[in-house]
Amino acid sequence: MKTIKYAVAAIALTTLSFGAFAAQSISPSEAQNMNKIGVVSADNATTLDGLEAQLASKAEQAGAKAYSITSANTNGKMSGTAVIYK
């Protein structure tokens, strides 16, 4: 029983810590107050939500706190870019 309590607590803390560091989508007006650190791109997404998820993941991997999607194209599969910020 004690092991289960520790396992549940560890899972809860892990989930909370991942959420605390995830890059957030922001509007261009919100981006004006942040420092641009680069650009990420993604392709071969089948939906707009999938494209946004790929861009968010790449922004997070790059250490960004936020990202703003700047383009999305649909030539067969979806592709797009986002500026990332700290």
ABEGO torsion letter per residue (X at the ends): XAAAAAAAAAAAAAAAAAAAABBBBBBAAAAAABBBAEBBBBBGBABAAAAAAAAAAAAAAAGBABBBBABBBBBGBBBBBBBBBX
